[in-house]
Amino acid sequence: MYELTEKEMEIVRYLSDGLKYKEIAQRMHFSESTIKNYVSIIYSKLNVDNRTQA
């Protein structure tokens, strides 16, 4: 829909569930900084500023 990858969609689902970056990182076996980078890319693709808008 917004050209999000499967990993990005997974992160969006976790964000919508209210998980913190650290919790998402643990579930996906990534570092917290990697998740922050993904979220930045997601927000850019969706043209939003926060998880509520995403």
mmJSON file of the N, C-alpha and C atoms, coordinates in Angstrom:
{"data_MODEL":{"atom_site":{
"group_PDB":["ATOM","ATOM","ATOM","ATOM","ATOM","ATOM","ATOM","ATOM","ATOM","ATOM","ATOM","ATOM","ATOM","ATOM","ATOM","ATOM","ATOM","ATOM","ATOM","ATOM","ATOM","ATOM","ATOM","ATOM","ATOM","ATOM","ATOM","ATOM","ATOM","ATOM","ATOM","ATOM","ATOM","ATOM","ATOM","ATOM","ATOM","ATOM","ATOM","ATOM","ATOM","ATOM","ATOM","ATOM","ATOM","ATOM","ATOM","ATOM","ATOM","ATOM","ATOM","ATOM","ATOM","ATOM","ATOM","ATOM","ATOM","ATOM","ATOM","ATOM","ATOM","ATOM","ATOM","ATOM","ATOM","ATOM","ATOM","ATOM","ATOM","ATOM","ATOM","ATOM","ATOM","ATOM","ATOM","ATOM","ATOM","ATOM","ATOM","ATOM","ATOM","ATOM","ATOM","ATOM","ATOM","ATOM","ATOM","ATOM","ATOM","ATOM","ATOM","ATOM","ATOM","ATOM","ATOM","ATOM","ATOM","ATOM","ATOM","ATOM","ATOM","ATOM","ATOM","ATOM","ATOM","ATOM","ATOM","ATOM","ATOM","ATOM","ATOM","ATOM","ATOM","ATOM","ATOM","ATOM","ATOM","ATOM","ATOM","ATOM","ATOM","ATOM","ATOM","ATOM","ATOM","ATOM","ATOM","ATOM","ATOM","ATOM","ATOM","ATOM","ATOM","ATOM","ATOM","ATOM","ATOM","ATOM","ATOM","ATOM","ATOM","ATOM","ATOM","ATOM","ATOM","ATOM","ATOM","ATOM","ATOM","ATOM","ATOM","ATOM","ATOM","ATOM","ATOM","ATOM","ATOM","ATOM","ATOM","ATOM","ATOM","ATOM"],
"id":[1,2,3,4,5,6,7,8,9,10,11,12,13,14,15,16,17,18,19,20,21,22,23,24,25,26,27,28,29,30,31,32,33,34,35,36,37,38,39,40,41,42,43,44,45,46,47,48,49,50,51,52,53,54,55,56,57,58,59,60,61,62,63,64,65,66,67,68,69,70,71,72,73,74,75,76,77,78,79,80,81,82,83,84,85,86,87,88,89,90,91,92,93,94,95,96,97,98,99,100,101,102,103,104,105,106,107,108,109,110,111,112,113,114,115,116,117,118,119,120,121,122,123,124,125,126,127,128,129,130,131,132,133,134,135,136,137,138,139,140,141,142,143,144,145,146,147,148,149,150,151,152,153,154,155,156,157,158,159,160,161,162],
"type_symbol":["N","C","C","N","C","C","N","C","C","N","C","C","N","C","C","N","C","C","N","C","C","N","C","C","N","C","C","N","C","C","N","C","C","N","C","C","N","C","C","N","C","C","N","C","C","N","C","C","N","C","C","N","C","C","N","C","C","N","C","C","N","C","C","N","C","C","N","C","C","N","C","C","N","C","C","N","C","C","N","C","C","N","C","C","N","C","C","N","C","C","N","C","C","N","C","C","N","C","C","N","C","C","N","C","C","N","C","C","N","C","C","N","C","C","N","C","C","N","C","C","N","C","C","N","C","C","N","C","C","N","C","C","N","C","C","N","C","C","N","C","C","N","C","C","N","C","C","N","C","C","N","C","C","N","C","C","N","C","C","N","C","C"],
"label_atom_id":["N","CA","C","N","CA","C","N","CA","C","N","CA","C","N","CA","C","N","CA","C","N","CA","C","N","CA","C","N","CA","C","N","CA","C","N","CA","C","N","CA","C","N","CA","C","N","CA","C","N","CA","C","N","CA","C","N","CA","C","N","CA","C","N","CA","C","N","CA","C","N","CA","C","N","CA","C","N","CA","C","N","CA","C","N","CA","C","N","CA","C","N","CA","C","N","CA","C","N","CA","C","N","CA","C","N","CA","C","N","CA","C","N","CA","C","N","CA","C","N","CA","C","N","CA","C","N","CA","C","N","CA","C","N","CA","C","N","CA","C","N","CA","C","N","CA","C","N","CA","C","N","CA","C","N","CA","C","N","CA","C","N","CA","C","N","CA","C","N","CA","C","N","CA","C","N","CA","C","N","CA","C","N","CA","C","N","CA","C"],
"label_alt_id":[null,null,null,null,null,null,null,null,null,null,null,null,null,null,null,null,null,null,null,null,null,null,null,null,null,null,null,null,null,null,null,null,null,null,null,null,null,null,null,null,null,null,null,null,null,null,null,null,null,null,null,null,null,null,null,null,null,null,null,null,null,null,null,null,null,null,null,null,null,null,null,null,null,null,null,null,null,null,null,null,null,null,null,null,null,null,null,null,null,null,null,null,null,null,null,null,null,null,null,null,null,null,null,null,null,null,null,null,null,null,null,null,null,null,null,null,null,null,null,null,null,null,null,null,null,null,null,null,null,null,null,null,null,null,null,null,null,null,null,null,null,null,null,null,null,null,null,null,null,null,null,null,null,null,null,null,null,null,null,null,null,null],
"label_comp_id":["MET","MET","MET","TYR","TYR","TYR","GLU","GLU","GLU","LEU","LEU","LEU","THR","THR","THR","GLU","GLU","GLU","LYS","LYS","LYS","GLU","GLU","GLU","MET","MET","MET","GLU","GLU","GLU","ILE","ILE","ILE","VAL","VAL","VAL","ARG","ARG","ARG","TYR","TYR","TYR","LEU","LEU","LEU","SER","SER","SER","ASP","ASP","ASP","GLY","GLY","GLY","LEU","LEU","LEU","LYS","LYS","LYS","TYR","TYR","TYR","LYS","LYS","LYS","GLU","GLU","GLU","ILE","ILE","ILE","ALA","ALA","ALA","GLN","GLN","GLN","ARG","ARG","ARG","MET","MET","MET","HIS","HIS","HIS","PHE","PHE","PHE","SER","SER","SER","GLU","GLU","GLU","SER","SER","SER","THR","THR","THR","ILE","ILE","ILE","LYS","LYS","LYS","ASN","ASN","ASN","TYR","TYR","TYR","VAL","VAL","VAL","SER","SER","SER","ILE","ILE","ILE","ILE","ILE","ILE","TYR","TYR","TYR","SER","SER","SER","LYS","LYS","LYS","LEU","LEU","LEU","ASN","ASN","ASN","VAL","VAL","VAL","ASP","ASP","ASP","ASN","ASN","ASN","ARG","ARG","ARG","THR","THR","THR","GLN","GLN","GLN","ALA","ALA","ALA"],
"label_asym_id":["A","A","A","A","A","A","A","A","A","A","A","A","A","A","A","A","A","A","A","A","A","A","A","A","A","A","A","A","A","A","A","A","A","A","A","A","A","A","A","A","A","A","A","A","A","A","A","A","A","A","A","A","A","A","A","A","A","A","A","A","A","A","A","A","A","A","A","A","A","A","A","A","A","A","A","A","A","A","A","A","A","A","A","A","A","A","A","A","A","A","A","A","A","A","A","A","A","A","A","A","A","A","A","A","A","A","A","A","A","A","A","A","A","A","A","A","A","A","A","A","A","A","A","A","A","A","A","A","A","A","A","A","A","A","A","A","A","A","A","A","A","A","A","A","A","A","A","A","A","A","A","A","A","A","A","A","A","A","A","A","A","A"],
"label_entity_id":["1","1","1","1","1","1","1","1","1","1","1","1","1","1","1","1","1","1","1","1","1","1","1","1","1","1","1","1","1","1","1","1","1","1","1","1","1","1","1","1","1","1","1","1","1","1","1","1","1","1","1","1","1","1","1","1","1","1","1","1","1","1","1","1","1","1","1","1","1","1","1","1","1","1","1","1","1","1","1","1","1","1","1","1","1","1","1","1","1","1","1","1","1","1","1","1","1","1","1","1","1","1","1","1","1","1","1","1","1","1","1","1","1","1","1","1","1","1","1","1","1","1","1","1","1","1","1","1","1","1","1","1","1","1","1","1","1","1","1","1","1","1","1","1","1","1","1","1","1","1","1","1","1","1","1","1","1","1","1","1","1","1"],
"label_seq_id":[1,1,1,2,2,2,3,3,3,4,4,4,5,5,5,6,6,6,7,7,7,8,8,8,9,9,9,10,10,10,11,11,11,12,12,12,13,13,13,14,14,14,15,15,15,16,16,16,17,17,17,18,18,18,19,19,19,20,20,20,21,21,21,22,22,22,23,23,23,24,24,24,25,25,25,26,26,26,27,27,27,28,28,28,29,29,29,30,30,30,31,31,31,32,32,32,33,33,33,34,34,34,35,35,35,36,36,36,37,37,37,38,38,38,39,39,39,40,40,40,41,41,41,42,42,42,43,43,43,44,44,44,45,45,45,46,46,46,47,47,47,48,48,48,49,49,49,50,50,50,51,51,51,52,52,52,53,53,53,54,54,54],
"pdbx_PDB_ins_code":[null,null,null,null,null,null,null,null,null,null,null,null,null,null,null,null,null,null,null,null,null,null,null,null,null,null,null,null,null,null,null,null,null,null,null,null,null,null,null,null,null,null,null,null,null,null,null,null,null,null,null,null,null,null,null,null,null,null,null,null,null,null,null,null,null,null,null,null,null,null,null,null,null,null,null,null,null,null,null,null,null,null,null,null,null,null,null,null,null,null,null,null,null,null,null,null,null,null,null,null,null,null,null,null,null,null,null,null,null,null,null,null,null,null,null,null,null,null,null,null,null,null,null,null,null,null,null,null,null,null,null,null,null,null,null,null,null,null,null,null,null,null,null,null,null,null,null,null,null,null,null,null,null,null,null,null,null,null,null,null,null,null],
"Cartn_x":[0.823,0.0,0.87,1.756,2.679,4.097,4.214,5.509,6.361,5.734,6.467,6.868,8.068,8.525,7.786,7.934,7.307,7.836,9.135,9.725,9.156,9.018,8.453,7.003,6.243,4.854,4.798,5.722,5.784,6.046,6.954,7.265,6.045,5.328,4.112,3.09,2.96,2.024,2.454,3.744,4.235,4.016,4.26,4.034,2.567,1.688,0.254,-0.192,0.555,0.274,0.823,1.56,2.071,3.442,4.137,5.451,6.476,7.431,8.537,9.59,10.469,11.515,12.339,12.663,13.478,12.754,11.462,10.682,10.597,10.419,10.375,11.721,12.786,14.137,14.351,13.92,14.085,13.292,12.077,11.237,11.775,12.385,12.861,14.349,14.996,16.424,17.286,16.933,17.701,18.14,19.043,19.397,18.303,18.243,17.26,17.507,18.769,19.078,18.622,18.667,18.166,16.663,15.953,14.509,14.22,14.987,14.803,15.003,15.993,16.232,15.053,14.556,13.398,12.199,11.968,10.817,10.943,12.136,12.361,12.016,12.427,12.133,10.628,9.993,8.551,7.802,8.147,7.487,7.665,8.852,9.116,8.248,8.177,7.371,5.896,5.428,4.019,3.711,4.785,4.639,3.91,4.356,3.795,4.911,4.517,5.499,5.556,4.558,4.557,3.782,3.833,3.218,1.697,1.102,-0.352,-0.793,-0.079,-0.411,-0.133,0.929,1.276,0.171],
"Cartn_y":[-1.186,0.0,1.254,1.401,2.531,2.099,0.944,0.384,0.083,-0.391,-0.814,-2.272,-2.596,-3.983,-4.777,-6.082,-6.927,-6.579,-6.352,-5.984,-4.659,-3.706,-2.405,-2.553,-3.381,-3.629,-4.288,-5.193,-5.845,-4.803,-3.889,-2.832,-1.945,-1.595,-0.788,-1.502,-2.799,-3.562,-3.503,-3.672,-3.594,-2.2,-1.17,0.202,0.412,-0.114,0.056,-0.707,-1.746,-2.494,-1.784,-0.685,0.101,-0.323,-1.193,-1.63,-0.51,-0.5,0.457,-0.08,0.822,0.423,-0.75,-0.7,-1.766,-3.115,-3.112,-4.353,-4.883,-3.978,-4.387,-4.977,-4.321,-4.802,-6.216,-6.464,-7.794,-8.848,-8.516,-9.479,-9.783,-8.764,-8.939,-9.284,-9.343,-9.67,-8.645,-7.364,-6.24,-5.368,-4.448,-3.469,-2.4,-1.7,-0.631,0.469,0.744,1.788,1.374,0.095,-0.384,-0.151,-0.41,-0.172,1.309,2.154,3.605,4.027,3.449,3.755,3.307,2.088,1.585,2.513,2.934,3.788,5.117,5.657,6.903,6.734,5.627,5.329,5.15,4.442,4.211,5.545,6.395,7.696,8.512,8.442,9.173,8.639,7.319,6.712,7.052,7.102,7.369,8.855,9.667,11.114,11.486,10.876,11.147,11.516,12.004,12.444,11.579,10.702,9.883,8.591,7.734,6.412,6.481,7.477,7.627,7.879,8.737,9.026,7.829,7.078,5.909,4.87],
"Cartn_z":[0.0,0.0,0.0,0.959,1.007,0.668,0.015,-0.345,0.878,1.947,3.129,2.958,3.44,3.397,4.477,4.435,5.453,6.842,6.962,8.253,8.744,7.844,8.223,8.674,7.987,8.387,9.764,10.022,11.329,12.419,12.149,13.113,13.335,12.278,12.408,13.293,13.114,13.958,15.422,15.681,17.059,17.639,16.829,17.288,17.641,16.802,17.051,18.289,18.65,19.877,21.112,20.892,22.011,22.513,21.771,22.219,22.085,22.983,22.932,21.968,21.52,20.566,21.092,22.371,22.979,22.902,23.157,23.103,21.671,20.719,19.313,18.904,19.31,18.991,19.523,20.742,21.335,20.566,20.197,19.465,18.075,17.448,16.078,16.006,17.157,17.232,16.498,16.679,16.151,17.317,17.05,18.07,18.114,19.236,19.368,18.336,18.046,17.06,15.658,15.345,14.057,13.955,15.029,15.044,14.877,15.544,15.402,13.951,13.298,11.882,11.024,11.283,10.551,10.738,11.98,12.272,11.533,11.488,10.757,9.276,8.699,7.294,7.089,8.014,7.935,7.966,8.93,9.045,7.771,7.204,5.969,4.831,4.699,3.635,3.795,5.034,5.299,5.402,5.426,5.569,6.862,7.971,9.287,10.26,11.443,12.435,13.678,13.874,15.09,14.893,15.893,15.782,15.693,16.309,16.242,14.815,14.126,12.734,11.834,12.152,11.344,11.452],
"occupancy":[1.0,1.0,1.0,1.0,1.0,1.0,1.0,1.0,1.0,1.0,1.0,1.0,1.0,1.0,1.0,1.0,1.0,1.0,1.0,1.0,1.0,1.0,1.0,1.0,1.0,1.0,1.0,1.0,1.0,1.0,1.0,1.0,1.0,1.0,1.0,1.0,1.0,1.0,1.0,1.0,1.0,1.0,1.0,1.0,1.0,1.0,1.0,1.0,1.0,1.0,1.0,1.0,1.0,1.0,1.0,1.0,1.0,1.0,1.0,1.0,1.0,1.0,1.0,1.0,1.0,1.0,1.0,1.0,1.0,1.0,1.0,1.0,1.0,1.0,1.0,1.0,1.0,1.0,1.0,1.0,1.0,1.0,1.0,1.0,1.0,1.0,1.0,1.0,1.0,1.0,1.0,1.0,1.0,1.0,1.0,1.0,1.0,1.0,1.0,1.0,1.0,1.0,1.0,1.0,1.0,1.0,1.0,1.0,1.0,1.0,1.0,1.0,1.0,1.0,1.0,1.0,1.0,1.0,1.0,1.0,1.0,1.0,1.0,1.0,1.0,1.0,1.0,1.0,1.0,1.0,1.0,1.0,1.0,1.0,1.0,1.0,1.0,1.0,1.0,1.0,1.0,1.0,1.0,1.0,1.0,1.0,1.0,1.0,1.0,1.0,1.0,1.0,1.0,1.0,1.0,1.0,1.0,1.0,1.0,1.0,1.0,1.0],
"B_iso_or_equiv":[0.0,0.0,0.0,0.0,0.0,0.0,0.0,0.0,0.0,0.0,0.0,0.0,0.0,0.0,0.0,0.0,0.0,0.0,0.0,0.0,0.0,0.0,0.0,0.0,0.0,0.0,0.0,0.0,0.0,0.0,0.0,0.0,0.0,0.0,0.0,0.0,0.0,0.0,0.0,0.0,0.0,0.0,0.0,0.0,0.0,0.0,0.0,0.0,0.0,0.0,0.0,0.0,0.0,0.0,0.0,0.0,0.0,0.0,0.0,0.0,0.0,0.0,0.0,0.0,0.0,0.0,0.0,0.0,0.0,0.0,0.0,0.0,0.0,0.0,0.0,0.0,0.0,0.0,0.0,0.0,0.0,0.0,0.0,0.0,0.0,0.0,0.0,0.0,0.0,0.0,0.0,0.0,0.0,0.0,0.0,0.0,0.0,0.0,0.0,0.0,0.0,0.0,0.0,0.0,0.0,0.0,0.0,0.0,0.0,0.0,0.0,0.0,0.0,0.0,0.0,0.0,0.0,0.0,0.0,0.0,0.0,0.0,0.0,0.0,0.0,0.0,0.0,0.0,0.0,0.0,0.0,0.0,0.0,0.0,0.0,0.0,0.0,0.0,0.0,0.0,0.0,0.0,0.0,0.0,0.0,0.0,0.0,0.0,0.0,0.0,0.0,0.0,0.0,0.0,0.0,0.0,0.0,0.0,0.0,0.0,0.0,0.0],
"pdbx_formal_charge":[null,null,null,null,null,null,null,null,null,null,null,null,null,null,null,null,null,null,null,null,null,null,null,null,null,null,null,null,null,null,null,null,null,null,null,null,null,null,null,null,null,null,null,null,null,null,null,null,null,null,null,null,null,null,null,null,null,null,null,null,null,null,null,null,null,null,null,null,null,null,null,null,null,null,null,null,null,null,null,null,null,null,null,null,null,null,null,null,null,null,null,null,null,null,null,null,null,null,null,null,null,null,null,null,null,null,null,null,null,null,null,null,null,null,null,null,null,null,null,null,null,null,null,null,null,null,null,null,null,null,null,null,null,null,null,null,null,null,null,null,null,null,null,null,null,null,null,null,null,null,null,null,null,null,null,null,null,null,null,null,null,null],
"auth_seq_id":[1,1,1,2,2,2,3,3,3,4,4,4,5,5,5,6,6,6,7,7,7,8,8,8,9,9,9,10,10,10,11,11,11,12,12,12,13,13,13,14,14,14,15,15,15,16,16,16,17,17,17,18,18,18,19,19,19,20,20,20,21,21,21,22,22,22,23,23,23,24,24,24,25,25,25,26,26,26,27,27,27,28,28,28,29,29,29,30,30,30,31,31,31,32,32,32,33,33,33,34,34,34,35,35,35,36,36,36,37,37,37,38,38,38,39,39,39,40,40,40,41,41,41,42,42,42,43,43,43,44,44,44,45,45,45,46,46,46,47,47,47,48,48,48,49,49,49,50,50,50,51,51,51,52,52,52,53,53,53,54,54,54],
"auth_comp_id":["MET","MET","MET","TYR","TYR","TYR","GLU","GLU","GLU","LEU","LEU","LEU","THR","THR","THR","GLU","GLU","GLU","LYS","LYS","LYS","GLU","GLU","GLU","MET","MET","MET","GLU","GLU","GLU","ILE","ILE","ILE","VAL","VAL","VAL","ARG","ARG","ARG","TYR","TYR","TYR","LEU","LEU","LEU","SER","SER","SER","ASP","ASP","ASP","GLY","GLY","GLY","LEU","LEU","LEU","LYS","LYS","LYS","TYR","TYR","TYR","LYS","LYS","LYS","GLU","GLU","GLU","ILE","ILE","ILE","ALA","ALA","ALA","GLN","GLN","GLN","ARG","ARG","ARG","MET","MET","MET","HIS","HIS","HIS","PHE","PHE","PHE","SER","SER","SER","GLU","GLU","GLU","SER","SER","SER","THR","THR","THR","ILE","ILE","ILE","LYS","LYS","LYS","ASN","ASN","ASN","TYR","TYR","TYR","VAL","VAL","VAL","SER","SER","SER","ILE","ILE","ILE","ILE","ILE","ILE","TYR","TYR","TYR","SER","SER","SER","LYS","LYS","LYS","LEU","LEU","LEU","ASN","ASN","ASN","VAL","VAL","VAL","ASP","ASP","ASP","ASN","ASN","ASN","ARG","ARG","ARG","THR","THR","THR","GLN","GLN","GLN","ALA","ALA","ALA"],
"auth_asym_id":["A","A","A","A","A","A","A","A","A","A","A","A","A","A","A","A","A","A","A","A","A","A","A","A","A","A","A","A","A","A","A","A","A","A","A","A","A","A","A","A","A","A","A","A","A","A","A","A","A","A","A","A","A","A","A","A","A","A","A","A","A","A","A","A","A","A","A","A","A","A","A","A","A","A","A","A","A","A","A","A","A","A","A","A","A","A","A","A","A","A","A","A","A","A","A","A","A","A","A","A","A","A","A","A","A","A","A","A","A","A","A","A","A","A","A","A","A","A","A","A","A","A","A","A","A","A","A","A","A","A","A","A","A","A","A","A","A","A","A","A","A","A","A","A","A","A","A","A","A","A","A","A","A","A","A","A","A","A","A","A","A","A"],
"auth_atom_id":["N","CA","C","N","CA","C","N","CA","C","N","CA","C","N","CA","C","N","CA","C","N","CA","C","N","CA","C","N","CA","C","N","CA","C","N","CA","C","N","CA","C","N","CA","C","N","CA","C","N","CA","C","N","CA","C","N","CA","C","N","CA","C","N","CA","C","N","CA","C","N","CA","C","N","CA","C","N","CA","C","N","CA","C","N","CA","C","N","CA","C","N","CA","C","N","CA","C","N","CA","C","N","CA","C","N","CA","C","N","CA","C","N","CA","C","N","CA","C","N","CA","C","N","CA","C","N","CA","C","N","CA","C","N","CA","C","N","CA","C","N","CA","C","N","CA","C","N","CA","C","N","CA","C","N","CA","C","N","CA","C","N","CA","C","N","CA","C","N","CA","C","N","CA","C","N","CA","C","N","CA","C","N","CA","C","N","CA","C"],
"pdbx_PDB_model_num":[1,1,1,1,1,1,1,1,1,1,1,1,1,1,1,1,1,1,1,1,1,1,1,1,1,1,1,1,1,1,1,1,1,1,1,1,1,1,1,1,1,1,1,1,1,1,1,1,1,1,1,1,1,1,1,1,1,1,1,1,1,1,1,1,1,1,1,1,1,1,1,1,1,1,1,1,1,1,1,1,1,1,1,1,1,1,1,1,1,1,1,1,1,1,1,1,1,1,1,1,1,1,1,1,1,1,1,1,1,1,1,1,1,1,1,1,1,1,1,1,1,1,1,1,1,1,1,1,1,1,1,1,1,1,1,1,1,1,1,1,1,1,1,1,1,1,1,1,1,1,1,1,1,1,1,1,1,1,1,1,1,1]
}}}
